Amino acid sequence: MAFGSIVFTTRGKVLQSKAQAGTKLNFTKLAIGDGELGSQSVLELTDLKNKKLDIPISALKVLTGGIASVGGTFTNENIDIGFYWREVGLYATDPDIGEILYVYGNAGALAEYIPSSGGSEILEKFVAIEAIIGNANNVSATINQSLVYATIEDIETHNSDPKAHPELSQQIKNLSSPYVIPEGTDIPVQERVKGKMYFKVTSRQSSGGTIESVRVSPNMGIKVQE
């Protein structure tokens, strides 16, 4: 589906102007619905035409160019009657009048059908709106921490970070390096690191040159060069 453009409401424009003057811009939630806009101007809207779900915010990222990406996840788990997802809105707090509809979008004929949970698999969708914030310096969102998910981009960034989980990396490095127990000594089983390989030297054998070969076990046939 495609919403085309996401448009300011009149109240949204007023709040955005206040934000340019230093007022805190706090986004509160997203919402979706199936209302048809018809000939009505988006400027006049104070709410969705026919709201179906409020969506808690779980992600906020301030981008370059005076844009903020605000997102949240919804499912059809508690939807009893399917509907056409036609409209989307982002809400914010105006310090003078309270919560307002900041921006609005309507997909019209390109609406996507969201089935009910009964007799259908559970759907989960992430919704993100890129809204204009201009040069507002104080931008925040009311984020429901229980709904914060890692996006694919977050995971890829994390996986490519060589400094991610340093303690785990060191543990893996330790596990991947086998330890050779010198001849005549031992490390009690209870003191050994779980998952790490231990090779115990049981006898020595000449390699016929200047390098002596250490045979770890006559049964395993493993040799370690010294």
KOLGUDO-689017 format. One record per residue (C-alpha): residue in three letters; residue number from 0; x, y negated, z negated. Coordinates in Angstrom, 1 decimal. Last residue first. Layout:
BEGIN
MIZA residu num      X      Y      Z
MIZA    ala NUM      X      Y      Z
...
REM end
This chain:
BEGIN
MIZA residu num      X      Y      Z
MIZA    glu 225   56.4   27.6  -19.9
MIZA    gln 224   54.1   29.3  -17.4
MIZA    val 223   50.8   30.8  -18.7
MIZA    lys 222   49.8   34.3  -17.8
MIZA    ile 221   46.4   36.0  -18.0
MIZA    gly 220   46.3   39.8  -17.6
MIZA    met 219   43.1   40.0  -19.7
MIZA    asn 218   44.1   43.3  -21.4
MIZA    pro 217   47.7   42.5  -22.0
MIZA    ser 216   46.7   39.1  -23.5
MIZA    val 215   48.3   35.7  -23.3
MIZA    arg 214   51.4   36.7  -21.3
MIZA    val 213   53.9   33.9  -21.5
MIZA    ser 212   56.1   33.7  -18.4
MIZA    glu 211   59.7   32.4  -18.9
MIZA    ile 210   61.1   30.1  -16.3
MIZA    thr 209   64.8   30.4  -15.6
MIZA    gly 208   64.2   33.5  -13.5
MIZA    gly 207   63.2   37.1  -13.8
MIZA    ser 206   59.7   36.2  -15.1
MIZA    ser 205   60.6   37.6  -18.5
MIZA    gln 204   57.6   38.8  -20.6
MIZA    arg 203   56.3   37.5  -23.8
MIZA    ser 202   53.8   39.0  -26.2
MIZA    thr 201   50.5   38.3  -27.9
MIZA    val 200   50.0   34.7  -27.1
MIZA    lys 199   46.4   33.6  -28.0
MIZA    phe 198   44.4   31.7  -25.4
MIZA    tyr 197   41.6   29.6  -26.8
MIZA    met 196   38.9   28.2  -24.7
MIZA    lys 195   36.7   25.4  -26.1
MIZA    gly 194   32.9   25.8  -26.3
MIZA    lys 193   32.7   25.5  -30.0
MIZA    val 192   35.9   24.0  -31.5
MIZA    arg 191   37.8   26.5  -33.6
MIZA    glu 190   38.0   26.2  -37.4
MIZA    gln 189   35.5   29.0  -38.1
MIZA    val 188   37.4   31.3  -35.7
MIZA    pro 187   40.6   30.9  -37.7
MIZA    ile 186   43.5   29.5  -35.7
MIZA    asp 185   46.5   31.8  -35.3
MIZA    thr 184   50.2   32.0  -35.4
MIZA    gly 183   52.9   34.5  -34.4
MIZA    glu 182   52.9   33.5  -30.7
MIZA    pro 181   51.6   30.1  -30.2
MIZA    ile 180   47.8   29.6  -29.7
MIZA    val 179   47.3   28.2  -26.2
MIZA    tyr 178   44.5   25.6  -26.1
MIZA    pro 177   42.3   25.3  -23.0
MIZA    ser 176   41.6   21.8  -21.7
MIZA    ser 175   38.0   21.6  -20.4
MIZA    leu 174   36.6   21.4  -24.0
MIZA    asn 173   38.8   18.5  -24.9
MIZA    lys 172   37.9   16.5  -21.8
MIZA    ile 171   34.2   17.3  -22.4
MIZA    gln 170   34.6   16.0  -26.0
MIZA    gln 169   36.4   12.9  -24.7
MIZA    ser 168   33.6   12.1  -22.2
MIZA    leu 167   31.0   12.6  -25.0
MIZA    glu 166   32.8   10.0  -27.2
MIZA    pro 165   33.2    7.6  -24.3
MIZA    his 164   29.5    7.7  -23.4
MIZA    ala 163   29.6    5.4  -20.4
MIZA    lys 162   32.9    3.7  -19.8
MIZA    pro 161   33.4    5.1  -16.3
MIZA    asp 160   30.1    3.5  -15.3
MIZA    ser 159   28.9    5.2  -12.1
MIZA    asn 158   26.3    7.3  -14.0
MIZA    his 157   24.9    4.3  -15.8
MIZA    thr 156   24.5    2.3  -12.5
MIZA    glu 155   22.8    5.3  -10.9
MIZA    ile 154   20.5    5.8  -14.0
MIZA    asp 153   19.5    2.1  -14.1
MIZA    glu 152   18.8    2.1  -10.3
MIZA    ile 151   16.6    5.2  -10.7
MIZA    thr 150   14.7    3.4  -13.4
MIZA    ala 149   15.2    4.2  -17.1
MIZA    tyr 148   11.8    4.1  -18.9
MIZA    val 147   10.6    1.7  -21.6
MIZA    leu 146    7.1    2.7  -22.7
MIZA    ser 145    7.7    3.1  -26.4
MIZA    gln 144    9.5   -0.2  -26.3
MIZA    asn 143    6.3   -2.1  -25.4
MIZA    ile 142    7.8   -5.4  -24.1
MIZA    thr 141    6.3   -8.8  -24.6
MIZA    ala 140    8.3  -10.6  -22.1
MIZA    ser 139   11.0  -13.3  -22.1
MIZA    val 138   12.2  -16.3  -20.1
MIZA    asn 137   13.9  -19.4  -21.6
MIZA    asn 136   16.0  -21.2  -19.1
MIZA    ala 135   13.3  -21.9  -16.5
MIZA    asn 134   15.0  -22.9  -13.3
MIZA    gly 133   12.3  -21.6  -11.0
MIZA    ile 132   10.2  -18.8  -12.6
MIZA    ile 131    8.8  -17.3   -9.4
MIZA    ala 130    7.4  -13.8   -9.9
MIZA    glu 129    8.6  -10.5   -8.6
MIZA    ile 128    6.0   -8.0   -9.6
MIZA    ala 127    6.8   -4.4  -10.5
MIZA    val 126    4.4   -1.5  -10.9
MIZA    phe 125    5.7    2.0  -11.8
MIZA    lys 124    3.2    4.8  -11.0
MIZA    glu 123    2.4    8.0  -12.8
MIZA    leu 122   -0.3   10.4  -11.4
MIZA    ile 121   -1.7   13.3  -13.4
MIZA    glu 120   -2.9   16.0  -11.0
MIZA    ser 119   -6.6   16.0  -10.1
MIZA    gly 118   -9.6   17.9  -11.3
MIZA    gly 117  -10.5   15.3  -13.9
MIZA    ser 116   -7.7   12.6  -14.1
MIZA    ser 115   -9.6   10.3  -11.8
MIZA    pro 114   -8.1    9.4   -8.5
MIZA    ile 113   -6.3    6.2   -7.6
MIZA    tyr 112   -7.0    5.2   -4.1
MIZA    glu 111   -4.6    2.7   -2.5
MIZA    ala 110   -5.9   -0.7   -1.2
MIZA    leu 109   -4.7   -1.7    2.3
MIZA    ala 108   -8.1   -3.2    3.2
MIZA    gly 107   -7.6   -6.0    0.6
MIZA    ala 106   -4.2   -5.7   -1.0
MIZA    asn 105   -4.8   -8.6   -3.5
MIZA    gly 104   -2.2  -10.4   -5.5
MIZA    tyr 103   -2.2  -12.6   -8.6
MIZA    val 102    0.2  -14.8  -10.5
MIZA    tyr 101    0.1  -16.3  -14.1
MIZA    leu 100   -3.3  -15.1  -15.4
MIZA    ile  99   -3.4  -16.8  -18.8
MIZA    glu  98   -2.8  -15.9  -22.4
MIZA    gly  97   -3.1  -18.8  -24.8
MIZA    ile  96   -4.4  -22.4  -24.2
MIZA    asp  95   -1.6  -24.8  -25.3
MIZA    pro  94    1.4  -22.4  -25.6
MIZA    asp  93    0.6  -20.8  -22.3
MIZA    thr  92    1.3  -17.1  -22.6
MIZA    ala  91    1.8  -15.0  -19.5
MIZA    tyr  90   -0.2  -12.6  -17.4
MIZA    leu  89    0.8  -10.8  -14.2
MIZA    gly  88   -1.9   -9.6  -11.8
MIZA    val  87   -2.7   -6.8   -9.4
MIZA    glu  86   -5.6   -6.2   -7.1
MIZA    arg  85   -6.7   -3.4   -4.7
MIZA    trp  84   -6.2   -0.2   -6.5
MIZA    tyr  83   -9.2    1.7   -5.1
MIZA    phe  82  -11.0    3.6   -7.9
MIZA    gly  81  -11.4    7.0   -9.4
MIZA    ile  80  -13.8    7.5  -12.3
MIZA    asp  79  -12.8    9.0  -15.7
MIZA    ile  78   -9.3    7.3  -15.9
MIZA    asn  77   -7.5    8.3  -19.0
MIZA    glu  76   -4.6   10.2  -17.4
MIZA    asn  75   -4.5    8.0  -14.3
MIZA    thr  74   -1.1    6.8  -15.2
MIZA    phe  73    0.5    3.3  -15.6
MIZA    thr  72    4.1    2.0  -15.8
MIZA    gly  71    5.3   -1.5  -16.2
MIZA    gly  70    7.3   -4.1  -14.4
MIZA    val  69    8.4   -7.8  -14.4
MIZA    ser  68   11.0   -9.0  -11.9
MIZA    ala  67   12.0  -12.6  -12.4
MIZA    ile  66   12.8  -15.0   -9.6
MIZA    gly  65   14.6  -18.4   -9.7
MIZA    gly  64   17.0  -17.6   -6.9
MIZA    thr  63   19.0  -14.9   -8.7
MIZA    leu  62   17.1  -12.3  -10.7
MIZA    val  61   15.8  -12.2  -14.3
MIZA    lys  60   15.0   -8.6  -15.2
MIZA    leu  59   12.1   -7.5  -17.3
MIZA    ala  58   11.0   -3.9  -17.8
MIZA    ser  57    8.4   -2.1  -20.0
MIZA    ile  56    5.4   -4.5  -19.8
MIZA    pro  55    2.2   -2.9  -21.0
MIZA    ile  54   -0.4   -2.3  -18.2
MIZA    asp  53   -4.0   -3.3  -18.5
MIZA    leu  52   -6.3   -1.1  -16.5
MIZA    lys  51   -9.4   -1.4  -14.4
MIZA    lys  50  -10.0   -5.2  -14.0
MIZA    asn  49  -12.7   -6.3  -11.6
MIZA    lys  48  -12.1   -9.8  -10.3
MIZA    leu  47   -8.8  -10.1  -12.1
MIZA    asp  46   -8.6  -13.0  -14.6
MIZA    thr  45   -8.5  -16.8  -14.6
MIZA    leu  44   -8.9  -17.1  -10.9
MIZA    glu  43   -9.5  -20.6   -9.3
MIZA    leu  42   -6.1  -20.8   -7.6
MIZA    val  41   -6.7  -17.4   -6.0
MIZA    ser  40   -9.3  -19.0   -3.8
MIZA    gln  39  -12.6  -17.2   -3.3
MIZA    ser  38  -13.5  -16.2    0.2
MIZA    gly  37  -13.6  -12.4   -0.5
MIZA    leu  36  -11.3  -11.5   -3.4
MIZA    glu  35  -12.5   -7.9   -3.7
MIZA    gly  34  -12.0   -6.4   -7.1
MIZA    asp  33  -10.4   -3.0   -7.6
MIZA    gly  32   -8.2   -3.7  -10.6
MIZA    ile  31   -4.6   -3.7  -11.9
MIZA    ala  30   -3.1   -5.5  -14.9
MIZA    leu  29    0.3   -6.6  -16.0
MIZA    lys  28    1.2   -7.8  -19.5
MIZA    thr  27    2.6  -10.5  -21.8
MIZA    phe  26    5.1  -12.7  -19.9
MIZA    asn  25    6.7  -15.3  -22.0
MIZA    leu  24    8.0  -18.6  -20.5
MIZA    lys  23    9.3  -20.8  -23.2
MIZA    thr  22    8.7  -24.5  -22.5
MIZA    gly  21   11.8  -26.4  -21.4
MIZA    ala  20   10.6  -28.8  -18.7
MIZA    gln  19   10.8  -26.2  -15.9
MIZA    ala  18    8.7  -24.0  -18.1
MIZA    lys  17    6.0  -26.6  -18.3
MIZA    ser  16    5.8  -26.7  -14.5
MIZA    gln  15    5.5  -22.9  -14.5
MIZA    leu  14    2.7  -23.1  -17.0
MIZA    val  13    0.8  -25.6  -14.8
MIZA    lys  12    1.3  -23.4  -11.7
MIZA    gly  11    0.1  -20.3  -13.6
MIZA    arg  10   -3.0  -22.2  -14.7
MIZA    thr   9   -3.8  -23.0  -11.1
MIZA    thr   8   -3.1  -19.4  -10.1
MIZA    phe   7    0.2  -18.6   -8.4
MIZA    val   6    0.2  -16.2   -5.5
MIZA    ile   5    1.7  -12.7   -4.9
MIZA    ser   4    2.1  -12.3   -1.1
MIZA    gly   3    1.5   -9.2    1.0
MIZA    phe   2    0.0   -6.8   -1.5
MIZA    ala   1    1.1   -3.6    0.4
MIZA    met   0    0.0    0.0    0.0
REM end
